[in-house]
Amino acid sequence: MSEEAFENDESDYHTLPRARINQRRRGLGWFLCGGWKVLCGSCCECLTHTCRRKKELKARTVWLGHPEKCEEKYPKNAIKNQKYNILTFVPGVLYQQFKFFLNLYFLVVACSQFVPSLKIGYLYTYWAPLGFVLAVTMVREAVDEVRRYRRDKEMNSQLYSKLTVRGDVSRSDLVLANERACFIRTDQLDGETDWKLKMAVACTQRLPALGDLFSISAYVYAQKPQLDIHSFEGNFTRVGLLDLELNRLTKALFLALVVLSIVMVALQGFIGPWFRNLFRFIVLFSYIIPISLRVNLDMGKSAYGWMIMKDENIPGTVVRTSTIPEELGRLVYLLTDKTGTLTQNEMVFKRLHLGTVSYGMDTMDEIQSHIIQSYAQVRQNSSTPSRKAPPSAPKVRKSVSSRIHEAVKAIALCHNVTPVYESRANGASTEPESTEADQDFSDDNRTYQASSPDEVALVRWTESVGLTLVNRDLTSLQLKTPAGQILTFYILQIFPFTSESKRMGIIVREEATGEITFYMKGADVAMASIVQYNDWLEEECGNMAREGLRTLVVAKKSLSEEQYQDFENRYNQAKLSLHDRTLKVAAVVESLEREMELLCLTGVEDQLQADVRPTLELLRNAGIKIWMLTGDKLETATCIAKSSHLVSRSQDIHVFRPVSSRGEAHLELNAFRRKHDCALVISGDSLEVGQHKLKTNQNFCLVLTQPFINICVCLKSKSCILCKCSVHLCSGDGGNDVSMIQAADCGIGIEGKEGKQASLAADFSITQFKHIGRLLMVHGRNSYKRSAALGQFVMHRGMIISTMQAVFSSIFYFASVPLYQGFLMVGYATIYTMFPVFSLVLDQDVKPEMALLYPELYKDLTKGRSLSFKTFLIWVLISVYQGGILMYGALVLFDQEFVHVVAISFTALILTELLMVALTVRTWHWLMVVAEFFSLGCYLASLAFLNEYFDLSFITTRTFLWKVCAITLVSCLPLYIIKYLKRKFSPPSYSKLSS
């Protein structure tokens, strides 16, 4: 896509919502239903575009040693993940808070108290709770910002040497050298952890000194940034499903608040300034919507994150997003990368097949003995090296020893691996151009670097059987035989591996004999048509794939001097072509890829991580549907799915055939739906066809009800469109998994060999895949259950006092007079009830061992029954019942003065809330007991200072005590009886296991 097209698409994206808004009717209903958010967003967008112009992306020209010639300044090469700066912190946090209906409502209510005719009580009654909530939120955001700043500073502090015009070396973020070759890592872009060999520009390879770089009057031209793997979509903040559900419930409470206020005004007969009375009733009943709901939930989430990071059973776990820990308890789908996530990303050579004989790990010593004998014989027979290739002779069946010799030699030569030697003790480093005598060929000092872990595994295997790669540069490589002899091979041409060709090749000339050989290795699908006819390759590839091995086919072709010279002329001519250069070069190379001699078939295994099998089995038993994403061939991925217990041994597997139209997709879907308990294997292309070419997504939602795996051979981000109808988790370990993790409802990054980019971009960072089981079954369950109980109890705390206010106003001629004023309201929401209510974050319904032993308990969480309209209505009925009992009881039992009503009802209210917390708790923690008695003690101690609200002589009498106890008993005892009967005759599943 061109830059202009991209900008047009982005412009259309921004103007589409405004076009729709213009068609809506402006009014109070539109404003309350979301118009305020649109207006705020539009204002912020206008300010952003006004203060910061959109910078056009351009190509760059960088002059060597002449920074003054640069046309413009470019941003620093630094990572910045902060959401705010000093100027935008306060406005940004306020916008993030007031975009929620709950906080915006309380802001309007608090501001209304500046109007004398609407004033209900003291200003601090409304502004103190709002200020406390905002203060807690800002502190939490500031802490998160500091953490993000420290992480960025750690990444940006990785310095390198920088060459200056004066010749001295300073520290910077850029490396510029005139070495002929260097190694780079792209693990933060494509997930590949191995080093890639990159060549310097030809004109700088042979400069005498580093300082000569500035004397060649050169510049570097770089194209403008492209929309490729370097870009991904992300969000500043995540909003969990539980937050959205609570937000909907608060809107329902607001609707009830408005209806109740209208009823009160209607019962008054709409007399006088009824509209002002209506607003006063809205302010009076504003505690129906608890302002402390969000701060309690945010503090609870911080507590959950602290508990996760302090869990000794999952060491190294980091919570990077503190807003969605409860989402871990409601997951339906798990999309996981395979390499590096389920596996260790450590390749081990497992099998060598020669067509008639196969060698495994237990028979590698036979290969080693054959190599020793063959090279000993070659050394005896090579008294005079021949510079000409031997003439073609009739094909004679080779012995096993000679075939092993050719296969191991081909594997040791056909690769892009480079041996690297560490610095010596005296500080001198081993250069690639150093002589053989100066080289330190000790095994302890040698490491291998390559673009593929498979190649490193193959070269290490050849070393283990006696043929060792000891040196390599741009023009030659050297092998050491078991007897210590050094064999030199000159590299004539090399054809690197590409995802399109799925093979790589090399043409070498042996120094001792002068023989020219073309070696090639690649995937079986690419090599099957290149090698000579055989009857075993396809079958053995399938057998190895079923064992979970990654296969490579190795072949060779001997070339005469005339054949190679002819190829080289045509190859150089094709590389100089101005038109269709790539196609012409490929055609010349393909002319060599005919009737090649098949040498062997190799099998390499990527071992599973520790405890992957029990973890996947645990997740499957918990009802979580798992998708495994991989680029392996079908047989390999299927075998790994079975070996990891992702798919049971007895379970059938349905392979979704490639489809390109809507009709074919329907046929495949119907064929799969007729099967029961069947796993699904589907390619990324077929998946995209099914998602976009069908009229609706309902058919695929039916497919998602089955347990299955996904083998995605295309971009992994395509699989993130699957489960938008349900809560899903994505896990990965590489930079290429970031887009998938960012698009998920909940992302988990694993710190592995592919760097930390996935873990830094994820909501949760773990060190091993097996930690996901405890993270979901224990912490996910507790976080969701606790947040649901905490949120509903906070709403109950507001509804019960609003019910008492409604009863009071109804009895006293529907007057808009507050029942409790001043410190009583502030203390009720804070010091009198805050600690016992917040202690619910320590509650748990089952022990961690029980949750891991019976993962089937997790299935109930995904249904969302802990927080639903049913449970919400139950709490509403409890609040109405208790509020009515407390208020009517106080009015019936009071003597002469109204202040006695306030004392009796408020004291009974505090006791009722404390008893309700005890009724809600399922497992007691010692801090819960402390919170209960501390709050009760604070209330009793404050009675001595509340002369303005209570009659101290009355509250010390027995009459006050028995009246308070009687009202409290009537409000709480029936609920305790109902709870006992329910647990006895209809106990929940977890209580059965606990008993």
SULSUL-V409835 format. One line per field, one symbol per residue. ss: DSSP state (H for helix, E for strand, C for the rest). psi: psi as a letter, one per 40 degrees, with the letter a starting at -180 (. if undefined). Layout:
ss=???
psi=???
//
This chain:
ss=CCHHHHHHHHHHHHHHHHHHHHHCCCCHHHHHHHHHHHHHHHHHHHHHHHHCCCCCCCCEEEECCCHHHCCCCCCCCCCCCCCCCCCCHHHHHHHHHHCCHHHHHHHHHHHHCCCHHHCCCCCHHHHHHHHHHHHHHHHHHHHHHHHHHHHHHHHHCCCEEEECCCCCEEEECCCCCCCCEEEEEEHHHHCEEEEEEEECCHHHCCCCCHHHHHHCCCEEEECCCCCCCCCCCCCCCCCCHHHHHHHHHHHHHHHHHHHHHHHHHHHHCCCCCHHHHHHHHHHHCHHHCCCHHHHHHHHHHHHHHHHHHCCHHHCCCEECCCCCHHHHHCCCEEEEECCCCCEEEEEEEEEEECCCCEECHHHHHHHHHHHHHHHHHHHHHCCCCCCCCCCCCCCCCCCHHHHHHHHHHHHHHCCCCEEEECCCCCCCCCCCCCCCCCCCCCHHHEEEECCCHHHHHHHHHHHHCCCEEEEECCCEEEEECCCCCEEEEEEEEEECCCCCCCEEEEEEEECCCCCEEEEEEECHHHHCCCECCCCCHHHHHHHHHHCCCEEEEEEEEEECHHHHHHHHHHHHHHHCCCCCHHHHHHHHHHHHCCCEEEEEEEEEEEEECCCHHHHHHHHHHCCCEEEEECCCCHHHHHHHHHHCCCCCCCCEEEECCCCCCHHHHHHHHHHHHCCCCEEEECCHHHHHHHHHCCCCCHHHHHHCCCCCCCCCCCCHHHHHHCCCCCCEEEEECCHHHHHHHHHCCEEEEECECCECHHHHHCCEEECCCCHHHHHHHHHHHHHHHHHHHHHHHHHHHHHHHHHHHHHHHHHCCCCCCCCCCCHHHHHHHCCCCHHHHHHHHHCCCCCHHHHHHCHHHHHHHHCCCCCCHHHHHHHHHHHHHHHHHHHHHHHHHCCCCHHHHHHHHHHHHHHHHHHHHHHHCCCCCHHHHHHHHHHHHHHHHHHHHCCCCCCHHHHCCHHHHHHHHHHHHHHHHHHHHHHHHHHHHCCCHHHHHHC
psi=hiddddddddddddedddddddeihhadddddeedddddddddddddddddhihhhhiiihhhhegdeehdiiiiigihheidiaddedddddddddeehddddddddddddeehdeehdaidedddddddddddddddddddddddddddddddeehiiihhideeihahaehhhifidiihihfdedeeheihhhhiiideedfhdideedeeegiihhhiihigaeeiihiidihhidddddddddddddddddddddddddddeefiagdddddddddddeeedhhdedddddddddddddddddeheegiehhheheefdedeefidihhhicheddiefhhhhdihhedeihhadeedddddddddddddddddegdhiheiiiihiihhhiiddddddddddddedgifihhhhiiideeiihideiiddeigeiddehihhiehddddddddddddeehhhdihadeiihihideehhhhhhhdihhihidddfiiiihihhddeehhhhiiiaidddedediihieeddddddddddeeihihhhiihhhidddddddddddddddeidhfddddddddddddghfihhdihihhhhiiihfddddddddddeehhhhhhieiiddddddddddeedhidehihhhhihieiddddddddddddeiifhihhiidddddddddeidieddddddeeihiihhheahdedeeedfeeihihhiieideedddddeidhhhhhhaeeaeddddeidhhidideeddddddcdddddddddddddddddddddddddddddddddfffighidhibddddddecddedddddeeeeiidiiddddddgeddddddeefedhiddddddddddddddddddddddddeicdidddddddddddddddddddddddhdhiiddddddddddddddddedeefdddihdddeeiddddddddddddddddddddddddddddgiidddddd.
//
